[in-house]
Structures are given as structure tokens and as C-alpha cells.
Amino acid sequence: EADIYQTPRYLVIGTGKKITLECSQTMGHDKMYWYQQDPGMELHLIHYSYGVNSTEKGDLSSESTVSRIRTEHFPLTLESARPSHTSQYLCASSEYGRQTGELFFGEGSRLTVL
Amino acid sequence: AQRVTQPEKLLSVFKGAPVELKCNYSYSGSPELFWYVQYSRQRLQLLLRHISRESIKGFTADLNKGETSFHLKKPFAQEEDSAMYYCALKAWTGNQFYFGTGTSLTVIP
């Protein structure tokens, strides 16, 4: 079944640790995104990709990095986590084009940095 | 610049009452607008988009370019409508999506 998967769903780690949030989609979509979601705040775009070997930074400055080596895979990495990185991270995908615009979201990864 | 404004963070209505969730936008081009919904313990999902001009779960939203609004309406709220609702604008440049801060709707039995 076509879907978008995020792992881990929940992660609690200590300051200074390196973490990678995984995102995979079987939708066949070219474009993928990472959003940060905090209560009472708008969803902030932190990274996006148009396809393989394409990565761009979003509107919200982030210390994270992403890679897109395979179409279906778009992992997000924090080299040294800090408490300010505590948040919900949402991965999404969409078809790239004018006629289709729907974003499909994963279930999210809730990160807590102690 | 593109911006989506949802003025109400919290909204409570009684079951059976009409509900309207407000969304205003600013965009220099021709916008494509969406409403996304997140039910408790579920992922964010599309509710409706203005291009489709359809009613989903009794909700409708009309794009008013003069008032730059895309308010979400339902004539009779149900308890299962309680959720977080996000208005979103898709910019043609770069295919970017911009979200509002969301409105948490509670339908009181």
C-alpha cells in the first residue's frame, strides 16, 4: 500500500548525540519535505527536495541536514542534538507539478532532547 | 511574501451548531488553497482544496479573492469534527506549501 513512513515515532536522547530521523515513501513522489511542528505555531518548512540529489533549505533556519540518494528515502540528521531541537518533525511528499498539489504526511517523529 | 493567517487558536462550539474556521492569506499570484486536518493521534491529512469545490464530511470552503479569505464552514458541527485544522497555501513558485498556525476545534456534546 502506498504510504509514507517515519521512524522513530518517539525519541528521547541526551544533548550532543547524533540522530537521524528516517522517512520513506512508496507513493512514487518526486518531491519530499521536512516540516517542524510546535504547539500553537505554524508548520515550518525546514528542508525539501525535488528529487534525487536535490536538497534545499526551507524558510526556517535549521541545524539539521538532509540527503536524497534514493527517490523514496529522505532522512534528516542532527549532528549534535540540543534541547532547542525538541519538536515534532513531519515528513511529507507530493507530486511535482501544477495540476496536483496535495501533500501527504507521515505520522511524525517526536524528538525530545534532554 | 506568502502568508497564511488563522486568527483563532482555539474554537469551541456546541454539537449541532454552525462552525466557521477563519483563514486569510496574502499572496501576490493566483493561490491554491487547502484545509488540512489532524485528528487526535492521527497524521495530518487533506480535508479539502478550493480547486475541487467539493464538500467533505459536511465541510465547505469558498475562496474569496476580494477578501483574500478561505474560511472553512460546516452548518451542523459533530463531535467527531473535534481536531486541529490548518489552512495552507500552495505557491506556484517552487511548489511550496505555507501553513497557518492552526485552529483547535472542540465540539461540545
Chai-1 contact restraints between the chains, C-beta under 6 A:
chainA,res_idxA,chainB,res_idxB,connection_type,confidence,min_distance_angstrom,max_distance_angstrom,comment,restraint_id
A,G40,B,K9,contact,1.0,0.0,6.0,A-B,restraint_1
A,M41,B,T101,contact,1.0,0.0,6.0,A-B,restraint_2
A,E42,B,F99,contact,1.0,0.0,6.0,A-B,restraint_3
A,E42,B,G100,contact,1.0,0.0,6.0,A-B,restraint_4
A,E42,B,T101,contact,1.0,0.0,6.0,A-B,restraint_5
A,L43,B,F99,contact,1.0,0.0,6.0,A-B,restraint_6
A,Y96,B,N95,contact,1.0,0.0,6.0,A-B,restraint_7
A,G101,B,E32,contact,1.0,0.0,6.0,A-B,restraint_8
A,G101,B,K90,contact,1.0,0.0,6.0,A-B,restraint_9
A,E102,B,L46,contact,1.0,0.0,6.0,A-B,restraint_10
A,L103,B,F97,contact,1.0,0.0,6.0,A-B,restraint_11
A,F105,B,R43,contact,1.0,0.0,6.0,A-B,restraint_12
A,F105,B,L44,contact,1.0,0.0,6.0,A-B,restraint_13
A,E107,B,R43,contact,1.0,0.0,6.0,A-B,restraint_14
